[in-house]
Amino acid sequence: MSFKTLLAITGYETALDSLGFLMTVTRTFDAHLTILNIGEVPILPIYGYGGQGYADIWLKDCDQRKNELQAVSEQVEARLSQEGFSSDVRSCLASSERQDNLVARHAVYCDLAIVPRASGQEMTALEKQAIDGALFDSGRPVLYVPKDSGDRAIGKRIAIAWNAQREAARAVSDALPFLSGCEELHVFLVDPQVGDNEHGEDPGTDIALVLSRHGLKVSVQNIASAGRPVSEALRAMAGEFEIDLMVMGAYGHSRLRENILGGTTREMLENNEIPLFLSR
């Protein structure tokens, strides 16, 4: 089992920036790469509602955005055509509130959705919508990649953020194409609870045994949060072990509750310094 169809969701302003990394992942799995290049429909100014003149200006803005989107897509196509692997580029103009549906519609036909981060600052609206649409509405895993990942390969030193929940189990299964090629594999548990209804009598050993049957050598690391958020404890341990890919289940609570309270998933996404492999 491998990833043979990759879908990368990019904003047209930064689509060219992440091509090096995307091509590296594509070659790793000898896969087909689809670039879903998205431009946001310009917003009609509130003072323009009902005014024919402002509507005409808005239509011209939309045409200009389409032209800009198409121009970037053509540059992406030209770059990919030089690489010799299977690929295609899809240009889509969508309103911000519909981008998650757009991504989900395309992501159901891929093995892995990749969302490159546009900047080192706050997540963009498109990134949030892309991750939301793929995770909740397509059933596909997501690889969220920090900015400036370059063309370096990932997945040599992998950590699994394990909490003995359904989402984490699904993430481990979905990530097997990465896990099978890694050099080091660690299971991270933050403040694990001993007991039959929690992590078992020896936290981490059950999932390590499952992975060992795939021929993988696994080490288990129990982490004391010491009052820190779970996300902070995970990131600190990832730095210590020089992890280059974190596998974790996403959104154990409802989407609404996570958005209101934050949650480990959201904190990891907003502060990610290494690629995150997410599934639910």
C-alpha positions in Angstrom: 0.0 0.0 0.0 1.3 3.4 -1.0 0.2 6.9 -1.8 -0.3 7.0 -5.6 -2.5 10.0 -6.0 -1.4 13.2 -4.2 -3.5 16.4 -4.0 -1.8 19.6 -3.1 -4.0 22.6 -2.2 -2.3 25.9 -2.8 -3.3 29.6 -3.0 -2.4 31.1 -6.3 -0.2 33.7 -4.6 2.2 31.1 -3.2 1.7 28.1 -5.4 5.1 28.2 -6.9 6.9 28.4 -3.5 6.1 24.9 -2.4 6.8 23.0 -5.7 10.2 21.7 -4.6 8.8 19.9 -1.6 5.7 18.6 -3.5 7.9 17.2 -6.2 10.1 15.4 -3.6 7.1 13.7 -2.0 5.8 12.8 -5.4 9.1 11.1 -6.4 9.3 9.3 -3.0 6.0 7.5 -3.7 6.3 7.4 -7.5 2.8 9.1 -7.4 0.6 11.3 -9.5 0.5 14.9 -8.3 -2.5 17.1 -8.7 -2.2 20.8 -7.8 -5.5 22.4 -6.8 -4.7 26.0 -7.3 -7.3 28.2 -5.6 -8.1 31.9 -5.9 -10.6 33.7 -3.7 -13.5 35.4 -5.4 -13.2 39.1 -4.8 -15.6 40.5 -2.3 -18.2 42.9 -3.5 -17.9 46.0 -1.2 -20.9 46.5 1.0 -21.5 49.9 -0.6 -21.8 48.3 -3.9 -24.8 46.1 -3.2 -27.6 47.0 -5.5 -25.4 49.4 -7.6 -24.9 48.4 -11.2 -21.7 50.4 -11.4 -20.1 48.6 -8.5 -21.3 45.3 -9.8 -19.5 46.0 -13.1 -16.3 46.8 -11.1 -16.7 43.6 -9.2 -17.0 41.5 -12.4 -13.9 43.1 -13.7 -12.1 42.2 -10.5 -13.3 38.7 -10.9 -12.0 38.5 -14.4 -8.6 39.9 -13.3 -8.4 37.3 -10.5 -9.2 34.5 -13.0 -6.4 35.8 -15.3 -4.0 35.9 -12.4 -5.0 32.4 -11.3 -4.6 31.0 -14.8 -1.2 32.7 -15.3 0.2 31.1 -12.1 -1.3 27.7 -13.0 0.4 27.9 -16.4 3.7 28.6 -14.7 3.1 25.6 -12.3 2.3 23.4 -15.3 5.4 24.4 -17.1 7.6 23.6 -14.1 6.0 20.2 -13.5 6.2 19.3 -17.2 10.0 19.4 -16.9 10.1 16.8 -14.1 8.9 13.8 -16.0 6.3 12.5 -13.6 2.5 12.3 -13.9 0.8 15.5 -12.8 -2.1 17.9 -13.5 -3.1 21.4 -12.4 -6.6 22.5 -11.6 -7.5 26.2 -11.3 -10.5 27.1 -9.2 -12.0 30.4 -8.2 -14.1 30.0 -5.0 -15.6 32.2 -2.3 -13.9 31.8 1.1 -16.9 30.1 2.7 -17.0 27.4 0.0 -13.4 26.5 -0.2 -13.8 23.6 2.2 -16.4 22.0 0.0 -14.3 22.6 -3.0 -11.3 20.8 -1.4 -13.4 17.9 -0.2 -14.8 17.4 -3.7 -11.4 16.9 -5.1 -9.8 15.2 -2.0 -12.1 12.2 -2.1 -10.2 11.2 -5.3 -6.7 11.2 -3.7 -4.7 9.1 -1.3 -3.2 12.0 0.6 -4.1 15.8 0.7 -1.1 18.1 1.1 -1.5 21.6 2.5 1.7 23.7 2.3 1.8 26.6 4.7 2.0 29.9 3.0 3.9 31.8 5.7 5.4 31.5 9.1 2.7 33.6 10.6 -1.0 32.9 11.4 -2.7 30.2 9.3 -4.4 31.6 6.3 -8.1 31.2 5.7 -7.5 28.8 2.8 -5.3 26.6 4.9 -7.9 26.3 7.6 -10.6 25.6 5.0 -8.5 23.1 3.2 -7.6 21.1 6.3 -11.2 21.3 7.5 -12.7 20.1 4.2 -10.2 17.3 3.7 -10.4 15.9 7.3 -14.1 16.2 7.9 -15.6 15.7 4.5 -13.3 13.6 2.3 -12.1 10.8 4.6 -8.5 11.4 3.5 -5.5 12.2 5.6 -3.7 15.5 5.4 0.0 16.4 5.4 0.4 20.0 6.7 3.9 21.3 5.7 5.7 24.3 7.3 6.8 27.1 5.1 10.4 26.9 3.7 10.4 23.1 3.8 12.4 23.3 0.6 12.9 20.0 -1.3 14.2 18.0 1.6 12.7 14.5 2.1 10.7 13.8 5.3 9.7 10.7 7.1 13.1 9.5 8.2 12.5 10.2 11.9 8.8 9.8 12.7 6.9 10.3 15.9 3.4 9.1 16.6 1.4 11.2 19.1 -0.5 8.3 20.7 -3.5 8.7 23.0 -5.2 5.3 22.5 -8.2 6.9 20.7 -9.9 6.1 17.4 -8.4 9.1 15.6 -4.9 8.2 16.6 -5.4 4.6 15.4 -6.8 5.8 12.1 -3.8 8.1 11.7 -1.3 5.2 12.3 -3.0 3.1 9.7 -3.2 5.9 7.1 0.4 6.8 7.7 1.8 3.3 7.0 3.3 4.3 3.6 5.5 6.8 5.5 6.1 4.5 8.5 7.3 1.6 6.3 10.2 3.7 5.0 11.4 5.5 8.1 14.7 5.0 9.9 13.5 5.8 13.4 10.0 5.5 14.8 8.9 6.7 18.2 5.6 6.6 20.0 5.0 9.7 22.2 2.5 9.5 25.0 1.8 12.6 27.2 0.7 11.8 30.7 -0.6 8.3 29.8 -3.2 6.8 32.2 -2.5 3.2 33.2 -5.6 0.9 33.1 -7.7 -1.4 30.8 -9.9 1.5 29.8 -7.0 3.9 29.2 -3.5 2.9 27.8 -3.3 -0.6 29.3 -0.9 -1.8 31.9 2.2 -0.7 30.0 1.3 2.4 28.0 2.5 2.3 24.4 3.4 -1.3 24.2 0.2 -2.4 22.6 0.5 -0.1 19.6 4.3 -0.8 19.4 3.5 -4.5 19.1 1.0 -3.8 16.3 3.7 -1.8 14.4 6.3 -4.4 15.0 4.2 -6.9 13.1 4.8 -4.6 10.1 8.5 -5.1 10.5 9.0 -1.7 12.3 11.3 -1.1 15.2 9.6 1.2 17.7 10.6 3.0 20.8 8.1 4.3 23.3 8.5 7.6 25.1 6.3 8.6 28.0 6.3 12.3 28.4 5.3 14.2 31.6 3.5 17.4 30.6 4.6 19.1 33.8 1.8 21.6 33.5 2.5 22.4 29.9 -0.1 22.0 27.1 0.0 18.7 25.4 1.0 20.4 22.1 4.0 22.1 23.8 5.2 18.8 25.4 5.0 17.0 22.0 6.9 19.8 20.2 9.6 19.8 22.8 10.1 16.0 22.5 10.0 16.2 18.8 12.9 18.7 18.9 14.9 16.6 21.2 14.6 13.5 18.9 15.0 15.6 15.7 11.6 14.4 14.4 10.9 15.3 10.8 7.3 14.0 10.7 4.6 13.9 13.4 1.7 11.5 13.0 -1.4 12.3 15.0 -5.2 11.9 15.1 -7.0 15.1 14.6 -10.0 16.7 16.3 -11.0 14.2 18.9 -13.9 16.6 19.8 -16.4 18.1 17.5 -15.3 20.8 15.0 -17.3 23.5 16.9 -15.8 22.6 20.3 -12.3 22.6 18.9 -12.8 26.0 17.3 -14.1 27.5 20.6 -11.6 25.8 23.0 -8.6 25.4 20.9 -7.5 21.8 21.4 -4.2 20.1 20.7 -4.9 19.8 17.0 -5.4 23.5 16.5 -2.3 24.3 18.7 -0.1 22.0 16.7 -1.4 23.4 13.4 -0.8 27.0 14.5 2.7 26.3 15.9 4.0 23.6 13.6 7.7 23.6 13.0 7.7 20.1 11.4 5.3 18.4 8.9 2.2 17.1 10.5 0.4 14.0 9.2 -3.3 14.3 10.4 -6.2 11.9 10.1 -9.5 11.3 11.8 
